[in-house]
Amino acid sequence: MIMNKKVRKAVIPAGGLGTRFLPATKAQPKEMMPLIDKPAIQYIVEEAVASGIESIMIVSGRNKRAIEDHFDKSVELEAELEARGNEEMLKLVRGISRMADICYVRQREPLGLGHAVLCARSFIEDEPFAVLLGDDILRSPKPCLGQMIDYYHEHSSSVIATMEVPWDQTHKYGIAALEGDGLFPRIRSLVEKPAPGEAPSNWAVVGRYVLDPAIFKLLEAAQPGKGGEIQLTDSLQKLNAAAPMHAFKYQGRRHDVGDKLGFVQATIDIALERDDLADAVREYMRQKLSLEPTRF
């Protein structure tokens, strides 16, 4: 186990096909679908940067060039904004391309989350690292990932973010069985999407990980699991047997933007927090909720 190394790097898997959002994702990455005026993946990158991450690898796939273009410098757009004297928007656009050192690797086939993480092995080398899943937007005063990294630096223990979910929803998640109290209990076991009624707890894994690089040897040797994919959970279970891992009981707000209802909820919540939209959106919602549903 690699001890006492700073967590500087992060991996963001973004190679999925986005089939739940077809036809919108036929020609654009689901990660680029906007929550008001900011693509979902930018919220993920911002959390990583706010948590102290210096370098990010985005594991992408076919038809994902829009992600690279978004975080790249846009010479023509910047020149146009500068010519118009739009300093506020120019600062915003330049800030996107300067957020972090971002590089990319292509996952040639969608072989699962474990395989996506394995694609970043040469980037990570022998350092502890973070993984952030793009479907989970986690918002709290102190970033979720930042709290996990702090714990890793103090204890040199891999950490996985968890939240309580309704028992009848446990089959949709990786589930952690926990032992001990406090915000960072020991993980006893992990199971990927247990059958209804078979979950060992209702603590669901919610898309943030701080991991020891020993995970790569386990992923390299992993066999396809549930769904015929290389499941990250299977290798985490083996890592946990070799070196105890801990859960972080995340206390903030979570939006599952990989789900249609979750995406709508995230859009509404973010709109209601913005000074330029909140009053108008709140009034519109009052009007709509006072009327009978209209179908066209």
C-alpha positions as CSV (number, residue, x, y, z in Angstrom):
1,M,0.0,0.0,0.0
2,I,1.3,3.5,-0.9
3,M,1.4,5.6,2.2
4,N,1.6,9.3,2.9
5,K,1.2,10.5,-0.7
6,K,-0.9,13.5,-1.6
7,V,-4.1,12.9,-3.7
8,R,-3.4,15.1,-6.7
9,K,-5.1,13.3,-9.6
10,A,-8.6,12.3,-10.4
11,V,-10.4,10.2,-13.0
12,I,-13.8,11.0,-14.4
13,P,-15.3,8.2,-16.4
14,A,-17.4,9.6,-19.3
15,G,-17.4,6.8,-21.9
16,G,-21.0,5.7,-21.5
17,L,-23.5,5.8,-24.3
18,G,-26.2,7.8,-22.5
19,T,-29.0,5.6,-23.7
20,R,-31.4,6.8,-21.0
21,F,-31.4,10.2,-22.5
22,L,-32.0,9.3,-26.2
23,P,-32.6,11.0,-28.6
24,A,-30.9,14.0,-26.9
25,T,-27.6,12.0,-26.6
26,K,-27.6,10.6,-30.1
27,A,-25.1,13.3,-31.2
28,Q,-24.0,14.9,-28.0
29,P,-22.5,13.5,-24.8
30,K,-24.9,13.2,-21.9
31,E,-22.2,14.8,-19.8
32,M,-22.6,18.0,-21.8
33,M,-26.3,18.3,-21.2
34,P,-26.8,21.6,-19.4
35,L,-28.2,22.3,-16.0
36,I,-29.4,25.8,-16.9
37,D,-26.3,27.1,-18.6
38,K,-23.5,24.9,-17.3
39,P,-22.9,21.3,-18.6
40,A,-23.2,18.6,-16.0
41,I,-19.6,17.5,-16.2
42,Q,-18.4,21.1,-15.3
43,Y,-20.0,20.7,-11.9
44,I,-17.9,17.5,-11.4
45,V,-14.7,19.2,-12.5
46,E,-15.3,22.1,-10.2
47,E,-15.8,19.8,-7.2
48,A,-12.5,18.1,-8.0
49,V,-10.6,21.4,-8.3
50,A,-12.2,22.8,-5.1
51,S,-11.0,19.6,-3.4
52,G,-7.4,20.2,-4.3
53,I,-7.1,18.0,-7.4
54,E,-4.5,19.3,-9.8
55,S,-4.7,16.9,-12.8
56,I,-7.8,15.2,-14.2
57,M,-8.1,12.4,-16.8
58,I,-11.5,12.1,-18.5
59,V,-12.1,8.7,-19.8
60,S,-14.2,9.3,-22.9
61,G,-15.6,7.4,-25.9
62,R,-16.8,8.0,-29.4
63,N,-18.8,11.2,-30.1
64,K,-17.4,12.8,-26.9
65,R,-15.2,15.5,-28.6
66,A,-17.6,18.2,-27.2
67,I,-16.2,17.5,-23.7
68,E,-12.7,18.2,-24.9
69,D,-13.8,21.3,-26.8
70,H,-15.6,22.7,-23.7
71,F,-12.5,22.6,-21.5
72,D,-10.2,23.7,-24.3
73,K,-9.2,27.3,-25.1
74,S,-11.6,28.9,-27.6
75,V,-9.6,31.4,-29.5
76,E,-12.3,32.7,-31.8
77,L,-14.9,33.0,-29.0
78,E,-12.5,34.8,-26.7
79,A,-11.5,37.2,-29.5
80,E,-15.2,38.0,-30.3
81,L,-16.0,38.6,-26.6
82,E,-13.0,40.8,-26.2
83,A,-13.9,42.8,-29.3
84,R,-17.4,43.3,-27.9
85,G,-16.0,44.4,-24.5
86,N,-17.9,41.7,-22.7
87,E,-15.4,41.3,-19.9
88,E,-17.6,39.3,-17.6
89,M,-18.4,36.6,-20.1
90,L,-14.7,36.6,-21.3
91,K,-13.5,36.0,-17.8
92,L,-16.0,33.1,-17.4
93,V,-15.0,31.4,-20.7
94,R,-11.3,31.8,-20.0
95,G,-11.8,30.4,-16.5
96,I,-13.2,27.1,-17.9
97,S,-10.1,26.4,-19.9
98,R,-7.8,27.2,-16.9
99,M,-9.6,25.2,-14.2
100,A,-7.3,22.3,-14.2
101,D,-4.8,20.3,-16.2
102,I,-7.2,17.9,-18.0
103,C,-6.2,15.1,-20.4
104,Y,-8.2,12.4,-22.1
105,V,-8.1,8.8,-23.0
106,R,-10.7,6.9,-25.0
107,Q,-12.5,3.8,-23.6
108,R,-12.9,2.0,-26.9
109,E,-15.7,-0.2,-25.7
110,P,-18.2,0.4,-22.8
111,L,-16.9,-2.5,-20.7
112,G,-18.0,-1.1,-17.3
113,L,-16.8,1.3,-14.6
114,G,-13.9,-0.9,-13.5
115,H,-12.6,-1.0,-17.1
116,A,-12.9,2.8,-17.4
117,V,-10.9,3.3,-14.2
118,L,-8.3,0.8,-15.5
119,C,-7.9,2.9,-18.7
120,A,-6.3,5.7,-16.5
121,R,-3.6,3.5,-15.0
122,S,-0.7,5.0,-16.9
123,F,-1.9,8.5,-15.9
124,I,-2.2,7.7,-12.2
125,E,1.0,5.6,-11.9
126,D,1.6,4.7,-8.3
127,E,-0.3,7.5,-6.6
128,P,-3.5,7.5,-4.6
129,F,-6.3,9.0,-6.7
130,A,-9.9,10.1,-6.8
131,V,-12.7,8.9,-9.0
132,L,-15.8,11.1,-9.6
133,L,-18.8,9.8,-11.5
134,G,-20.6,12.3,-13.7
135,D,-24.1,11.1,-12.9
136,D,-23.8,12.2,-9.3
137,I,-23.7,15.9,-8.6
138,L,-22.9,16.4,-4.9
139,R,-23.3,19.9,-3.4
140,S,-22.4,20.9,0.1
141,P,-20.5,23.8,1.8
142,K,-17.3,21.7,1.9
143,P,-17.0,19.5,-1.2
144,C,-17.7,15.8,-0.6
145,L,-14.4,14.8,-2.3
146,G,-12.4,17.3,-0.3
147,Q,-13.6,15.8,3.0
148,M,-12.7,12.3,1.7
149,I,-9.2,13.4,0.6
150,D,-8.6,15.0,4.0
151,Y,-9.5,11.7,5.6
152,Y,-7.2,9.8,3.3
153,H,-4.3,12.1,4.1
154,E,-4.8,11.5,7.8
155,H,-5.4,7.8,7.8
156,S,-4.1,6.5,4.4
157,S,-7.3,4.5,4.0
158,S,-9.3,4.3,0.8
159,V,-12.7,6.0,1.2
160,I,-16.0,5.6,-0.6
161,A,-18.9,8.1,-0.4
162,T,-22.2,6.7,0.7
163,M,-25.7,8.0,1.4
164,E,-28.8,6.4,2.9
165,V,-31.5,5.5,0.3
166,P,-34.9,4.0,0.7
167,W,-34.8,0.2,1.1
168,D,-36.9,-0.3,-2.0
169,Q,-34.3,1.5,-4.1
170,T,-31.2,-0.4,-3.0
171,H,-31.3,-2.7,-6.1
172,K,-30.3,0.4,-8.1
173,Y,-27.0,1.0,-6.3
174,G,-23.8,-0.5,-5.1
175,I,-24.5,-1.1,-1.4
176,A,-22.0,-0.9,1.5
177,A,-22.4,-2.9,4.7
178,L,-20.9,-0.7,7.5
179,E,-19.6,-1.3,11.0
180,G,-18.8,1.3,13.6
181,D,-20.1,4.8,14.1
182,G,-19.2,8.3,13.0
183,L,-18.8,9.8,9.6
184,F,-16.2,7.4,8.4
185,P,-17.2,3.8,9.5
186,R,-15.3,0.7,8.4
187,I,-16.7,-1.0,5.3
188,R,-17.5,-4.7,6.0
189,S,-18.6,-5.6,2.5
190,L,-19.8,-4.2,-0.8
191,V,-22.4,-5.7,-3.2
192,E,-23.3,-4.3,-6.7
193,K,-27.0,-3.8,-7.2
194,P,-28.3,-6.5,-4.9
195,A,-31.6,-8.2,-5.7
196,P,-34.7,-6.7,-4.0
197,G,-34.8,-7.7,-0.4
198,E,-31.1,-8.9,-0.3
199,A,-29.3,-5.6,0.4
200,P,-27.1,-5.8,3.5
201,S,-27.9,-2.1,4.3
202,N,-29.4,0.9,2.7
203,W,-26.1,2.8,2.5
204,A,-25.6,3.4,-1.3
205,V,-22.3,4.2,-3.0
206,V,-22.8,7.7,-4.6
207,G,-20.0,8.2,-7.1
208,R,-17.0,9.5,-5.2
209,Y,-14.0,7.4,-4.4
210,V,-10.5,8.0,-3.0
211,L,-8.4,4.9,-3.8
212,D,-5.1,3.3,-3.3
213,P,-3.4,2.5,-6.6
214,A,-3.3,-1.2,-5.6
215,I,-6.8,-1.3,-7.2
216,F,-5.2,-1.4,-10.6
217,K,-3.7,-4.9,-10.2
218,L,-7.1,-6.2,-9.1
219,L,-8.9,-4.5,-12.0
220,E,-6.4,-5.9,-14.4
221,A,-7.1,-9.5,-13.2
222,A,-10.9,-8.9,-12.9
223,Q,-13.4,-11.0,-14.8
224,P,-16.7,-9.7,-16.2
225,G,-19.3,-9.5,-13.4
226,K,-22.9,-8.4,-13.3
227,G,-24.1,-7.2,-16.7
228,G,-21.0,-8.7,-18.4
229,E,-19.0,-5.7,-17.4
230,I,-15.8,-5.2,-15.3
231,Q,-17.4,-4.0,-12.1
232,L,-15.4,-1.6,-9.9
233,T,-17.3,-3.0,-6.9
234,D,-15.9,-6.5,-7.3
235,S,-12.3,-5.2,-7.1
236,L,-13.1,-2.9,-4.3
237,Q,-14.3,-5.8,-2.3
238,K,-11.0,-7.6,-2.8
239,L,-9.0,-4.4,-2.0
240,N,-11.1,-4.1,1.2
241,A,-10.0,-7.6,2.2
242,A,-6.4,-6.7,1.9
243,A,-6.5,-3.2,3.4
244,P,-9.5,-1.9,5.3
245,M,-11.6,0.8,3.5
246,H,-13.9,3.3,5.0
247,A,-17.2,4.9,4.0
248,F,-17.9,8.6,4.2
249,K,-21.5,9.3,5.2
250,Y,-22.1,12.2,3.0
251,Q,-24.4,14.9,4.5
252,G,-25.1,17.2,1.6
253,R,-27.4,17.3,-1.4
254,R,-27.2,14.7,-4.2
255,H,-28.6,14.9,-7.7
256,D,-28.7,11.9,-9.9
257,V,-28.5,13.6,-13.3
258,G,-28.3,10.2,-15.0
259,D,-32.0,9.8,-14.2
260,K,-34.6,11.9,-16.0
261,L,-36.5,12.9,-12.9
262,G,-33.2,13.5,-11.1
263,F,-32.1,15.8,-14.0
264,V,-35.3,17.8,-13.8
265,Q,-35.0,18.1,-10.0
266,A,-31.4,19.3,-10.3
267,T,-32.4,21.9,-12.9
268,I,-35.2,23.2,-10.6
269,D,-33.0,23.3,-7.5
270,I,-30.2,25.1,-9.2
271,A,-32.6,27.6,-10.8
272,L,-34.1,28.4,-7.4
273,E,-30.7,29.2,-6.0
274,R,-29.9,31.7,-8.7
275,D,-30.6,35.4,-8.1
276,D,-31.4,35.9,-11.8
277,L,-33.9,33.1,-12.0
278,A,-35.3,32.2,-8.6
279,D,-38.2,34.6,-8.4
280,A,-39.5,34.0,-11.9
281,V,-39.1,30.2,-11.6
282,R,-40.9,30.2,-8.2
283,E,-43.8,32.2,-9.6
284,Y,-44.0,30.0,-12.7
285,M,-44.2,26.9,-10.5
286,R,-46.9,28.4,-8.4
287,Q,-49.0,29.1,-11.5
288,K,-48.5,25.7,-13.0
289,L,-49.3,23.9,-9.7
290,S,-52.5,25.8,-9.3
291,L,-53.8,24.7,-12.7
292,E,-55.1,21.4,-14.1
293,P,-52.5,19.6,-16.1
294,T,-52.5,20.5,-19.8
295,R,-51.7,17.9,-22.4
296,F,-50.9,18.8,-26.0
